[in-house]
Amino acid sequence: MFDIIAVDISGRHKVNDEYLMVCAAVAASVTADHVEKVNQIAIRSFRNSCSPDVPDVVRMVEDTVSELKFKGTIVTEAGDFYNKPQWLIDSMFVQALKYQESLSERRCIEIAHHVSLSSRKLLLKELGI
């Protein structure tokens, strides 16, 4: 079993002249093909007046992951970092990062996606957007 932190960001499109994004980080213990335990989830919202670039995404992920009391390798989809090479993105992080490879990593990213998307929808509803 090994520990990962799966991350997803929802809302990379403009709404009412700004980008309202939600990042979710799911800390889990996994095997190659099973999610054994979800240990903790962190959610943060971010506003930006312009489209987020790679350093913005790195900051969002690091800020969200810093709220967890859990250590593990950060796992994301390559598309979250505009399909830049993993070695380049990994060099921007303090914590270890990798693009998803296994079935369990994919499943954890799906959990993070559902959390970020649902949280963003709730936030938009509360803001009347």
N, CA, C and O atoms as a DFTB+ gen file, in Angstrom:
516 C
 N C O
     1  1       0.844      -1.172       0.000
     2  2       0.000       0.000       0.000
     3  2       0.897       1.245       0.000
     4  3       1.964       1.248       0.613
     5  1       0.454       2.297      -0.691
     6  2       1.208       3.538      -0.687
     7  2       0.240       4.706      -0.610
     8  3      -0.949       4.562      -0.895
     9  1       0.759       5.867      -0.221
    10  2      -0.062       7.055       0.017
    11  2       0.085       8.039      -1.135
    12  3       1.189       8.323      -1.599
    13  1      -1.070       8.557      -1.589
    14  2      -1.094       9.561      -2.645
    15  2      -2.032      10.694      -2.260
    16  3      -2.865      10.564      -1.362
    17  1      -1.874      11.803      -2.963
    18  2      -2.809      12.919      -2.850
    19  2      -3.248      13.251      -4.270
    20  3      -2.506      13.867      -5.035
    21  1      -4.458      12.835      -4.610
    22  2      -4.998      13.079      -5.942
    23  2      -5.617      14.473      -5.973
    24  3      -6.318      14.871      -5.043
    25  1      -5.351      15.209      -7.051
    26  2      -5.790      16.597      -7.141
    27  2      -6.544      16.844      -8.443
    28  3      -6.191      16.310      -9.495
    29  1      -7.590      17.665      -8.351
    30  2      -8.334      18.087      -9.542
    31  2      -8.779      19.531      -9.344
    32  3      -9.074      19.958      -8.228
    33  1      -8.821      20.282     -10.461
    34  2      -9.275      21.679     -10.435
    35  2     -10.434      21.820     -11.403
    36  3     -10.341      21.415     -12.562
    37  1     -11.522      22.394     -10.924
    38  2     -12.687      22.668     -11.771
    39  2     -12.843      24.171     -11.937
    40  3     -12.555      24.938     -11.019
    41  1     -13.305      24.592     -13.123
    42  2     -13.643      25.995     -13.347
    43  2     -12.627      26.801     -14.104
    44  3     -12.428      27.975     -13.796
    45  1     -11.984      26.222     -15.073
    46  2     -10.983      26.970     -15.839
    47  2     -11.601      27.675     -17.040
    48  3     -10.989      27.768     -18.104
    49  1     -12.797      28.158     -16.857
    50  2     -13.429      28.949     -17.904
    51  2     -14.059      30.174     -17.252
    52  3     -14.454      30.139     -16.086
    53  1     -14.145      31.246     -18.013
    54  2     -14.567      32.541     -17.495
    55  2     -16.069      32.556     -17.211
    56  3     -16.879      32.105     -18.021
    57  1     -16.413      33.087     -16.038
    58  2     -17.797      33.290     -15.645
    59  2     -17.889      34.696     -15.057
    60  3     -17.207      35.017     -14.084
    61  1     -18.734      35.526     -15.654
    62  2     -18.888      36.912     -15.172
    63  2     -17.542      37.644     -15.071
    64  3     -17.236      38.256     -14.047
    65  1     -16.765      37.576     -16.118
    66  2     -15.498      38.293     -16.232
    67  2     -14.406      37.862     -15.256
    68  3     -13.463      38.616     -15.013
    69  1     -14.519      36.668     -14.698
    70  2     -13.449      36.146     -13.862
    71  2     -13.451      34.624     -13.894
    72  3     -14.413      33.988     -14.325
    73  1     -12.355      34.070     -13.431
    74  2     -12.223      32.624     -13.328
    75  2     -12.410      32.253     -11.867
    76  3     -11.630      32.660     -11.006
    77  1     -13.446      31.480     -11.595
    78  2     -13.729      31.014     -10.244
    79  2     -13.462      29.510     -10.229
    80  3     -14.249      28.719     -10.750
    81  1     -12.340      29.133      -9.625
    82  2     -11.885      27.746      -9.672
    83  2     -11.908      27.118      -8.289
    84  3     -11.735      27.799      -7.278
    85  1     -12.123      25.817      -8.259
    86  2     -12.094      25.067      -7.015
    87  2     -11.111      23.911      -7.193
    88  3     -11.181      23.152      -8.159
    89  1     -10.202      23.802      -6.242
    90  2      -9.221      22.721      -6.246
    91  2      -9.564      21.766      -5.107
    92  3      -9.805      22.190      -3.976
    93  1      -9.584      20.472      -5.420
    94  2      -9.820      19.447      -4.408
    95  2      -8.604      18.527      -4.353
    96  3      -8.055      18.132      -5.381
    97  1      -8.202      18.198      -3.139
    98  2      -7.089      17.274      -2.913
    99  2      -7.608      16.120      -2.055
   100  3      -8.147      16.334      -0.969
   101  1      -7.441      14.907      -2.550
   102  2      -7.920      13.706      -1.861
   103  2      -6.722      12.883      -1.423
   104  3      -5.996      12.342      -2.256
   105  1      -6.516      12.787      -0.119
   106  2      -5.423      11.995       0.439
   107  2      -5.934      10.574       0.646
   108  3      -6.927      10.357       1.339
   109  1      -5.241       9.601       0.035
   110  2      -5.721       8.229       0.090
   111  2      -4.566       7.241       0.198
   112  3      -3.435       7.525      -0.197
   113  1      -4.887       6.085       0.740
   114  2      -3.968       4.958       0.755
   115  2      -4.474       3.981      -0.298
   116  3      -5.639       3.583      -0.283
   117  1      -3.585       3.600      -1.213
   118  2      -4.000       2.801      -2.362
   119  2      -3.045       1.634      -2.609
   120  3      -1.907       1.627      -2.139
   121  1      -3.541       0.646      -3.361
   122  2      -2.702      -0.373      -3.965
   123  2      -2.730      -0.067      -5.457
   124  3      -3.280       0.956      -5.864
   125  1      -2.162      -0.914      -6.258
   126  2      -2.113      -0.630      -7.699
   127  2      -3.495      -0.500      -8.323
   128  3      -3.689       0.297      -9.241
   129  1      -4.454      -1.278      -7.831
   130  2      -5.769      -1.245      -8.477
   131  2      -6.945      -0.975      -7.543
   132  3      -8.096      -1.064      -7.970
   133  1      -6.679      -0.646      -6.276
   134  2      -7.761      -0.381      -5.332
   135  2      -7.469       0.846      -4.472
   136  3      -6.330       1.106      -4.083
   137  1      -8.527       1.581      -4.194
   138  2      -8.455       2.648      -3.201
   139  2      -8.786       1.983      -1.879
   140  3      -9.928       1.586      -1.650
   141  1      -7.807       1.859      -1.019
   142  2      -8.015       1.178       0.258
   143  2      -8.718       2.087       1.269
   144  3      -9.598       1.647       2.009
   145  1      -8.309       3.375       1.288
   146  2      -8.893       4.276       2.285
   147  2      -8.707       5.726       1.850
   148  3      -7.611       6.130       1.463
   149  1      -9.777       6.498       1.916
   150  2      -9.672       7.945       1.744
   151  2      -9.441       8.505       3.145
   152  3     -10.290       8.369       4.025
   153  1      -8.295       9.128       3.340
   154  2      -7.895       9.594       4.663
   155  2      -8.360      11.011       4.973
   156  3      -8.700      11.322       6.114
   157  1      -8.374      11.872       3.950
   158  2      -8.695      13.274       4.176
   159  2      -8.963      13.941       2.835
   160  3      -8.439      13.518       1.805
   161  1      -9.786      14.992       2.855
   162  2     -10.060      15.783       1.653
   163  2      -9.933      17.255       2.008
   164  3     -10.413      17.695       3.052
   165  1      -9.283      18.013       1.132
   166  2      -9.176      19.471       1.294
   167  2      -9.746      20.133       0.047
   168  3      -9.568      19.645      -1.069
   169  1     -10.433      21.251       0.256
   170  2     -11.045      21.996      -0.847
   171  2     -10.713      23.469      -0.672
   172  3     -10.826      24.007       0.429
   173  1     -10.301      24.127      -1.762
   174  2     -10.039      25.578      -1.740
   175  2     -10.579      26.200      -3.002
   176  3     -10.530      25.599      -4.076
   177  1     -11.096      27.408      -2.872
   178  2     -11.550      28.151      -4.053
   179  2     -10.548      29.248      -4.373
   180  3      -9.868      29.772      -3.490
   181  1     -10.472      29.585      -5.662
   182  2      -9.537      30.598      -6.144
   183  2     -10.232      31.457      -7.186
   184  3     -11.001      30.958      -8.007
   185  1      -9.954      32.745      -7.143
   186  2     -10.468      33.683      -8.145
   187  2      -9.294      34.295      -8.878
   188  3      -8.255      34.593      -8.289
   189  1      -9.482      34.475     -10.178
   190  2      -8.445      35.073     -10.996
   191  2      -9.112      35.880     -12.098
   192  3     -10.140      35.465     -12.633
   193  1      -8.550      37.006     -12.438
   194  2      -9.125      37.836     -13.502
   195  2      -8.706      37.373     -14.893
   196  3      -9.344      37.714     -15.888
   197  1      -7.623      36.589     -14.953
   198  2      -7.176      36.077     -16.257
   199  2      -7.028      34.557     -16.186
   200  3      -7.022      33.961     -15.108
   201  1      -6.911      33.965     -17.343
   202  2      -6.788      32.517     -17.438
   203  2      -5.559      32.034     -16.659
   204  3      -4.486      32.626     -16.782
   205  1      -5.698      30.974     -15.863
   206  2      -4.556      30.498     -15.077
   207  2      -3.461      29.892     -15.956
   208  3      -3.742      29.171     -16.914
   209  1      -2.220      30.195     -15.612
   210  2      -1.094      29.585     -16.314
   211  2      -0.482      28.516     -15.394
   212  3      -0.995      28.272     -14.302
   213  1       0.588      27.896     -15.824
   214  2       1.176      26.800     -15.059
   215  2       1.568      27.228     -13.633
   216  3       1.231      26.514     -12.688
   217  1       2.265      28.364     -13.437
   218  2       2.584      28.756     -12.057
   219  2       1.336      28.980     -11.193
   220  3       1.356      28.698      -9.995
   221  1       0.252      29.486     -11.795
   222  2      -0.999      29.648     -11.041
   223  2      -1.532      28.296     -10.588
   224  3      -1.969      28.147      -9.447
   225  1      -1.498      27.318     -11.476
   226  2      -1.991      25.981     -11.148
   227  2      -1.121      25.346     -10.068
   228  3      -1.642      24.711      -9.151
   229  1       0.183      25.508     -10.165
   230  2       1.093      24.994      -9.136
   231  2       0.743      25.600      -7.783
   232  3       0.673      24.889      -6.781
   233  1       0.525      26.899      -7.751
   234  2       0.177      27.582      -6.493
   235  2      -1.150      27.057      -5.928
   236  3      -1.261      26.815      -4.726
   237  1      -2.147      26.883      -6.790
   238  2      -3.448      26.377      -6.331
   239  2      -3.308      24.982      -5.728
   240  3      -3.864      24.697      -4.667
   241  1      -2.570      24.127      -6.404
   242  2      -2.391      22.760      -5.919
   243  2      -1.623      22.768      -4.603
   244  3      -2.030      22.101      -3.652
   245  1      -0.529      23.505      -4.532
   246  2       0.267      23.530      -3.295
   247  2      -0.520      24.123      -2.130
   248  3      -0.430      23.619      -1.010
   249  1      -1.292      25.190      -2.376
   250  2      -2.097      25.792      -1.309
   251  2      -3.141      24.808      -0.781
   252  3      -3.367      24.720       0.425
   253  1      -3.768      24.075      -1.687
   254  2      -4.799      23.112      -1.278
   255  2      -4.181      21.932      -0.539
   256  3      -4.678      21.529       0.513
   257  1      -3.110      21.383      -1.076
   258  2      -2.452      20.234      -0.455
   259  2      -1.881      20.603       0.918
   260  3      -1.822      19.753       1.807
   261  1      -1.466      21.848       1.098
   262  2      -0.880      22.258       2.383
   263  2      -1.885      22.179       3.535
   264  3      -1.485      22.170       4.699
   265  1      -3.174      22.121       3.229
   266  2      -4.194      22.025       4.271
   267  2      -4.367      20.605       4.806
   268  3      -5.036      20.394       5.818
   269  1      -3.764      19.640       4.126
   270  2      -3.874      18.247       4.553
   271  2      -2.840      17.920       5.620
   272  3      -1.718      18.426       5.591
   273  1      -3.229      17.076       6.556
   274  2      -2.278      16.554       7.539
   275  2      -1.919      15.149       7.102
   276  3      -2.113      14.180       7.836
   277  1      -1.392      15.059       5.897
   278  2      -1.140      13.769       5.253
   279  2      -0.021      13.956       4.247
   280  3       0.000      14.939       3.506
   281  1       0.887      13.036       4.221
   282  2       1.988      13.104       3.258
   283  2       1.805      12.013       2.211
   284  3       1.344      10.912       2.512
   285  1       2.167      12.334       1.002
   286  2       2.084      11.377      -0.091
   287  2       2.478      12.077      -1.375
   288  3       2.657      13.294      -1.407
   289  1       2.612      11.297      -2.427
   290  2       2.938      11.848      -3.737
   291  2       1.690      12.483      -4.333
   292  3       0.622      11.870      -4.343
   293  1       1.820      13.712      -4.831
   294  2       0.711      14.389      -5.495
   295  2       0.534      13.741      -6.866
   296  3       1.499      13.570      -7.611
   297  1      -0.706      13.382      -7.190
   298  2      -1.013      12.730      -8.452
   299  2      -2.054      13.562      -9.191
   300  3      -3.098      13.902      -8.633
   301  1      -1.763      13.888     -10.454
   302  2      -2.693      14.666     -11.278
   303  2      -2.746      14.086     -12.687
   304  3      -1.969      13.203     -13.048
   305  1      -3.677      14.605     -13.463
   306  2      -3.696      14.313     -14.890
   307  2      -2.737      15.282     -15.578
   308  3      -2.570      16.417     -15.131
   309  1      -2.117      14.843     -16.647
   310  2      -1.189      15.710     -17.384
   311  2      -1.900      16.959     -17.893
   312  3      -1.290      18.025     -17.980
   313  1      -3.169      16.841     -18.226
   314  2      -3.930      17.974     -18.745
   315  2      -4.103      19.105     -17.742
   316  3      -4.300      20.254     -18.138
   317  1      -4.033      18.798     -16.455
   318  2      -4.134      19.849     -15.442
   319  2      -2.970      20.831     -15.532
   320  3      -3.078      21.978     -15.099
   321  1      -1.857      20.370     -16.098
   322  2      -0.685      21.220     -16.277
   323  2      -0.387      21.414     -17.757
   324  3       0.766      21.478     -18.184
   325  1      -1.474      21.507     -18.525
   326  2      -1.393      21.814     -19.958
   327  2      -0.466      20.860     -20.718
   328  3       0.213      21.256     -21.665
   329  1      -0.452      19.595     -20.282
   330  2       0.329      18.525     -20.916
   331  2       1.824      18.821     -21.012
   332  3       2.508      18.329     -21.909
   333  1       2.316      19.621     -20.088
   334  2       3.765      19.863     -20.005
   335  2       4.444      18.587     -19.489
   336  3       3.804      17.799     -18.794
   337  1       5.710      18.370     -19.810
   338  2       6.402      17.167     -19.336
   339  2       6.418      17.097     -17.807
   340  3       6.560      18.109     -17.120
   341  1       6.271      15.888     -17.303
   342  2       6.216      15.702     -15.854
   343  2       7.461      16.224     -15.152
   344  3       7.350      16.800     -14.070
   345  1       8.643      16.041     -15.734
   346  2       9.880      16.493     -15.086
   347  2       9.871      18.006     -14.890
   348  3      10.410      18.505     -13.902
   349  1       9.261      18.743     -15.825
   350  2       9.198      20.197     -15.712
   351  2       8.270      20.613     -14.574
   352  3       8.618      21.465     -13.756
   353  1       7.095      20.005     -14.532
   354  2       6.124      20.339     -13.486
   355  2       6.642      19.894     -12.125
   356  3       6.520      20.634     -11.148
   357  1       7.213      18.710     -12.046
   358  2       7.747      18.194     -10.785
   359  2       8.804      19.133     -10.202
   360  3       8.915      19.268      -8.984
   361  1       9.574      19.777     -11.068
   362  2      10.620      20.689     -10.589
   363  2      10.060      21.947      -9.934
   364  3      10.790      22.654      -9.240
   365  1       8.787      22.236     -10.143
   366  2       8.156      23.427      -9.564
   367  2       7.543      23.163      -8.188
   368  3       7.126      24.101      -7.508
   369  1       7.484      21.908      -7.779
   370  2       6.846      21.532      -6.519
   371  2       7.862      21.221      -5.444
   372  3       8.966      20.759      -5.732
   373  1       7.484      21.477      -4.203
   374  2       8.289      21.098      -3.053
   375  2       8.094      19.602      -2.804
   376  3       9.052      18.880      -2.529
   377  1       6.859      19.151      -2.902
   378  2       6.483      17.763      -2.670
   379  2       6.583      16.968      -3.979
   380  3       6.499      17.548      -5.062
   381  1       6.759      15.656      -3.884
   382  2       6.834      14.808      -5.075
   383  2       5.517      14.845      -5.840
   384  3       4.440      14.853      -5.245
   385  1       5.618      14.866      -7.166
   386  2       4.447      14.907      -8.036
   387  2       4.640      13.914      -9.172
   388  3       5.756      13.687      -9.639
   389  1       3.530      13.327      -9.605
   390  2       3.566      12.455     -10.771
   391  2       2.227      12.503     -11.477
   392  3       1.204      12.830     -10.875
   393  1       2.241      12.176     -12.754
   394  2       1.008      12.048     -13.505
   395  2       0.445      10.652     -13.248
   396  3       1.193       9.694     -13.052
   397  1      -0.871      10.553     -13.252
   398  2      -1.518       9.285     -12.914
   399  2      -1.145       8.174     -13.879
   400  3      -1.044       8.373     -15.090
   401  1      -0.943       6.996     -13.300
   402  2      -0.577       5.819     -14.083
   403  2      -1.469       4.621     -13.772
   404  3      -1.902       3.921     -14.687
   405  1      -1.748       4.379     -12.503
   406  2      -2.465       3.169     -12.106
   407  2      -3.977       3.394     -12.034
   408  3      -4.464       4.524     -12.058
   409  1      -4.686       2.293     -11.946
   410  2      -6.141       2.347     -11.827
   411  2      -6.566       3.044     -10.536
   412  3      -7.509       3.834     -10.537
   413  1      -5.881       2.756      -9.451
   414  2      -6.246       3.385      -8.175
   415  2      -5.995       4.898      -8.211
   416  3      -6.778       5.666      -7.651
   417  1      -4.917       5.327      -8.861
   418  2      -4.655       6.764      -9.002
   419  2      -5.759       7.422      -9.824
   420  3      -6.205       8.522      -9.501
   421  1      -6.197       6.752     -10.882
   422  2      -7.286       7.261     -11.721
   423  2      -8.564       7.393     -10.909
   424  3      -9.273       8.393     -11.019
   425  1      -8.855       6.393     -10.101
   426  2     -10.071       6.425      -9.271
   427  2     -10.021       7.563      -8.254
   428  3     -11.033       8.221      -8.014
   429  1      -8.871       7.798      -7.665
   430  2      -8.735       8.901      -6.704
   431  2      -8.896      10.254      -7.399
   432  3      -9.497      11.172      -6.841
   433  1      -8.369      10.377      -8.597
   434  2      -8.547      11.620      -9.352
   435  2     -10.030      11.820      -9.677
   436  3     -10.513      12.952      -9.667
   437  1     -10.748      10.749      -9.962
   438  2     -12.186      10.855     -10.204
   439  2     -12.923      11.334      -8.958
   440  3     -13.852      12.136      -9.053
   441  1     -12.510      10.846      -7.793
   442  2     -13.104      11.334      -6.537
   443  2     -12.833      12.822      -6.390
   444  3     -13.741      13.593      -6.077
   445  1     -11.587      13.230      -6.613
   446  2     -11.229      14.649      -6.518
   447  2     -12.029      15.480      -7.519
   448  3     -12.446      16.596      -7.210
   449  1     -12.241      14.941      -8.706
   450  2     -13.021      15.650      -9.729
   451  2     -14.458      15.862      -9.256
   452  3     -14.998      16.960      -9.391
   453  1     -15.078      14.826      -8.707
   454  2     -16.456      14.968      -8.222
   455  2     -16.538      15.985      -7.088
   456  3     -17.488      16.763      -7.013
   457  1     -15.551      15.976      -6.216
   458  2     -15.529      16.929      -5.098
   459  2     -15.358      18.360      -5.610
   460  3     -16.088      19.257      -5.190
   461  1     -14.397      18.578      -6.515
   462  2     -14.144      19.947      -7.007
   463  2     -15.324      20.467      -7.823
   464  3     -15.710      21.627      -7.678
   465  1     -15.897      19.630      -8.672
   466  2     -17.018      20.056      -9.505
   467  2     -18.255      20.347      -8.660
   468  3     -18.915      21.366      -8.863
   469  1     -18.571      19.477      -7.729
   470  2     -19.737      19.692      -6.857
   471  2     -19.556      20.927      -5.980
   472  3     -20.495      21.697      -5.779
   473  1     -18.357      21.109      -5.465
   474  2     -18.080      22.288      -4.624
   475  2     -18.192      23.570      -5.428
   476  3     -18.717      24.570      -4.938
   477  1     -17.704      23.547      -6.655
   478  2     -17.790      24.731      -7.509
   479  2     -19.252      25.057      -7.839
   480  3     -19.651      26.221      -7.819
   481  1     -20.041      24.029      -8.142
   482  2     -21.465      24.245      -8.431
   483  2     -22.167      24.856      -7.229
   484  3     -22.982      25.765      -7.387
   485  1     -21.866      24.373      -6.038
   486  2     -22.454      24.920      -4.820
   487  2     -22.013      26.363      -4.613
   488  3     -22.824      27.216      -4.252
   489  1     -20.749      26.636      -4.837
   490  2     -20.232      28.004      -4.683
   491  2     -20.912      28.957      -5.657
   492  3     -21.316      30.055      -5.273
   493  1     -21.042      28.545      -6.917
   494  2     -21.729      29.384      -7.922
   495  2     -23.183      29.622      -7.524
   496  3     -23.706      30.723      -7.695
   497  1     -23.826      28.597      -6.999
   498  2     -25.223      28.740      -6.567
   499  2     -25.319      29.733      -5.407
   500  3     -26.193      30.599      -5.405
   501  1     -24.437      29.614      -4.434
   502  2     -24.444      30.515      -3.282
   503  2     -24.143      31.972      -3.676
   504  3     -24.636      32.911      -3.052
   505  1     -23.330      32.136      -4.716
   506  2     -22.991      33.481      -5.189
   507  2     -24.040      34.016      -6.166
   508  3     -23.963      35.168      -6.593
   509  1     -25.000      33.194      -6.511
   510  2     -26.049      33.609      -7.440
   511  2     -25.562      33.755      -8.871
   512  3     -26.072      34.582      -9.627
   513  1     -24.584      32.958      -9.237
   514  2     -24.019      33.027     -10.586
   515  2     -24.557      31.876     -11.409
   516  3     -24.210      31.742     -12.582
